[in-house]
Amino acid sequence: MRLCNIHVHAQAEHKGPGYSVPAGEGPDGGWACNDTWRLSPSDLAPTSRRNFEGVSPGNTIEVHWVFTSCPVAPGPGLGSCLSETCTNPELRVEAQVFLLVNDPDALDFSDFSYRGHTADGRPQPRALPTGTGDPVTFAGSTTGSSYSQSACSPLQVTWSVRPDCARLDIGSLHDWAESGNVFDEHHAHGVRHIVTAPELLSPIP
């Protein structure tokens, strides 16, 4: 499959073993990394950079790498995963939850970005995160604050969600935004509240 989009959500949309702290109700709800309270003063040192808006040291984000069966080029939004001749693609989303820290020794987002990388002629991220547990795979749909249990996305997705948080250097996220990434990502998007209705939940093997 081809990488078609990378985007960032403020807080975790999914709830997992490593991110199960409620982050509030309303459009800025979601879940925070369990280890947020363990961060040191240096981890939480403020930064004056605002290239990637809406994030600060100590925040949790969930990053989605979206893959499509359509022969398209990577671009902004999920519309980049479709085309006029490919309106009902197979979609896969690789998800990782990060805890943002002001620490250049933490993970560097550029290692997981696109930057024109291809494999067998297909756009791909430079790498996907490892060391955060075996991904949990299940069937679902696309997410975001415009969807809920009563208003589901029509786009079906195979999700692959890593269960643990990883520390990410917030400076590397600002670098990604400053570089003019092809996805036009410069801020963290809202989250869809977790789906709890049993009739809407997919079995997890």
C-alpha positions, 0 to 999 in steps of 0.5 A: 500500500502507498502512504497517502497522509500523515496527521497529528491529533491532540491527545490520544484518540484510542485508549491503551495500556500506556495512555489511559488518563482522561484528558477532559471532555468536549472537543479537546478530550481523549487520553494522555500518556500515563507517565506524564506525571513523571516528567522532569522540569527539563522535559517540561521546559517551555519552548518559544517555537510555534511552527507546529501549533497547539502543542507544548512539552508534556502534551500527548499526541496521536500520530496517524500514518495513512496508507491507501490502495489507490495510486495517489501521491501523498498530500494534505487530508484524507482526500489525498487517499482517494481519487476520482477513479478510486473512491472506495479504497482499502485503507490502513492506519498505523497509529502511535501515541507520543509524549512530547518532551523538550529533550533532543535525546528523545525520538526524532519525528524526522525518522518517521516522516516521508520526505520523498521516501519510496519502496518498490516505487510506492511512497512510504514513511522513512520508518514506523515506531518500534519498541512500543508493544505489538500493534493491536489490529482491528477494523474501524473507520476514520476518526476526528472530532466531526465523527461520533457514535451517532455520526460514523465516517463512511471510510473503513479502515484497518487500524494498527495501534501500538499500545504504549507511549513513546517520548518524542522531542517536541523540537523535531515536530516543530522542525517537521512543520517548518520544513513545509511537509507535503501534508501541510500539517502545522497543528494538532487536530481534535479527537473523536471520543472513544466508541463504547456502544458494543454494537459498533465495536469490532472484535479484536483478535 
